[in-house]
Amino acid sequence: MKRWSVLLLPLLLAACAGHGGWGGSVQCAPYAREHSGVQLRGAAASWWRQAGGRYTRTSAPEPGEVLVFRSTRRLPSGHVSVVRVVKNSRLVLVDHANWEPGRVTRRAPVEDVSPGNNWTQVRVWWSPIHAMGKTVYPAYGFIEPVLEGGSS
């Protein structure tokens, strides 16, 4: 029995090491909801509309806010990311799920390339090429993780 225990221990430890406890497919909206406190549901692109009257929406990033990507041909449901670090007015680091299929990516750079510096057009780090992606994605902006009126 002791021999089996020694052989099984590495397998059991490997089984416990996952992507933050998420079973099955990792999706951006449930991940952002759990890691930001913004309690919205449904397609990621719909979060911007849903946030109206409930959460403050802004074009200036702060840690903990949710960046909402618009729906496009490439992102039919949109996308949401949680801002972790603001490097400068045009660069943030985000945590997000399923940007790379089935994975959680932490501290991924996202760059504002909009002419008005209002985060309506962004480029996202693509780790398979170790560089910023070339595609420019339309975005709505950021949702603060505090309900309007001050409670979270």
C-alpha positions in Angstrom: 0.0 0.0 0.0 2.8 2.4 0.8 4.3 1.9 -2.7 0.9 2.8 -4.3 0.7 5.9 -2.1 4.1 7.1 -3.3 3.2 6.5 -6.9 -0.3 8.1 -6.7 0.8 11.2 -4.8 2.3 13.0 -7.9 -0.8 12.2 -9.9 -3.1 13.5 -7.2 -1.1 16.7 -6.9 -1.2 17.2 -10.6 -4.9 16.8 -10.7 -5.4 19.5 -8.1 -3.3 22.0 -10.1 -5.7 23.5 -12.5 -6.7 26.9 -13.8 -8.0 28.4 -10.5 -10.5 25.7 -9.8 -12.5 26.2 -13.0 -13.9 23.0 -14.3 -14.6 22.4 -18.0 -14.4 25.4 -20.3 -13.1 28.6 -18.9 -15.2 31.6 -20.0 -14.4 35.3 -19.6 -17.7 36.5 -18.1 -17.8 34.1 -15.1 -14.1 34.7 -14.5 -14.5 38.5 -14.6 -17.6 38.3 -12.3 -15.7 36.3 -9.7 -12.5 38.3 -9.8 -13.9 41.8 -10.0 -17.1 41.8 -7.9 -19.1 43.2 -10.9 -22.2 41.1 -10.7 -23.5 41.0 -14.3 -24.4 38.0 -16.4 -24.8 37.1 -20.0 -22.7 37.8 -23.1 -19.7 39.9 -22.2 -20.6 42.7 -24.7 -24.0 43.1 -23.0 -22.3 44.0 -19.7 -21.8 47.6 -20.8 -25.6 48.1 -21.3 -26.4 46.1 -18.2 -24.1 48.3 -16.1 -26.0 51.5 -16.9 -27.7 52.8 -13.8 -26.1 50.1 -11.6 -22.3 50.6 -11.9 -20.3 53.6 -12.9 -18.9 53.3 -16.5 -15.7 55.2 -17.4 -13.0 55.6 -20.0 -10.2 55.9 -17.5 -8.8 52.6 -16.2 -8.3 51.7 -12.5 -7.2 48.4 -10.9 -10.2 46.2 -10.3 -12.3 47.6 -13.1 -13.7 45.5 -15.9 -12.7 46.3 -19.5 -15.6 45.5 -21.8 -14.9 44.6 -25.5 -17.6 45.2 -28.1 -19.1 42.3 -30.1 -17.3 41.7 -33.4 -17.1 39.0 -36.0 -14.0 37.6 -34.1 -15.7 38.1 -30.7 -19.4 37.6 -31.3 -20.1 37.7 -27.5 -17.6 40.4 -26.8 -15.0 39.9 -24.1 -14.3 41.1 -20.5 -11.0 41.5 -18.7 -10.2 42.6 -15.1 -7.6 45.4 -14.9 -4.9 44.6 -12.4 -2.2 47.3 -13.0 -2.4 50.7 -14.8 1.1 51.2 -16.3 0.2 54.6 -17.9 -2.7 56.3 -19.7 -2.4 53.9 -22.6 -1.3 50.6 -21.1 -2.9 48.3 -18.5 -2.2 44.7 -17.4 -5.3 42.6 -17.2 -6.3 39.1 -16.0 -8.8 37.4 -18.3 -10.1 34.0 -19.3 -10.4 32.4 -22.7 -8.5 35.0 -24.6 -6.3 32.0 -25.4 -8.8 29.2 -25.6 -9.4 27.4 -22.4 -6.8 29.4 -20.4 -6.7 32.1 -17.8 -4.0 34.7 -18.6 -2.7 36.9 -15.9 -1.1 40.4 -16.2 -1.6 40.5 -20.0 -0.8 43.9 -21.5 -3.7 45.7 -23.2 -2.8 48.9 -25.1 -5.2 51.8 -25.9 -4.7 52.7 -29.6 -7.8 54.9 -29.9 -7.1 58.4 -31.4 -8.8 60.1 -28.5 -7.1 58.1 -25.7 -10.5 56.9 -24.6 -10.0 53.1 -24.7 -12.5 52.6 -27.5 -9.9 50.7 -29.6 -7.4 48.3 -28.0 -4.7 45.8 -28.9 -4.1 42.7 -26.7 -1.0 40.8 -25.8 -0.9 37.4 -27.7 1.5 35.1 -25.8 1.9 32.5 -28.6 3.9 35.2 -30.5 5.3 37.0 -27.4 4.0 40.3 -28.7 1.0 42.6 -28.9 -1.6 41.3 -31.3 -2.1 43.2 -34.6 -5.8 43.2 -34.4 -7.5 46.3 -33.1 -10.6 45.5 -31.1 -13.4 47.9 -30.3 -14.1 48.4 -26.6 -16.8 50.3 -24.6 -14.6 51.2 -21.7 -14.4 50.2 -18.0 -17.0 49.2 -15.4 -16.1 50.2 -11.8 -16.7 47.3 -9.3 -18.9 49.4 -7.0 -22.6 49.8 -7.4 -23.8 53.4 -8.0 -24.6 54.8 -4.6 -21.4 53.4 -3.1 -22.1 49.7 -2.2 -20.5 46.8 -3.8 
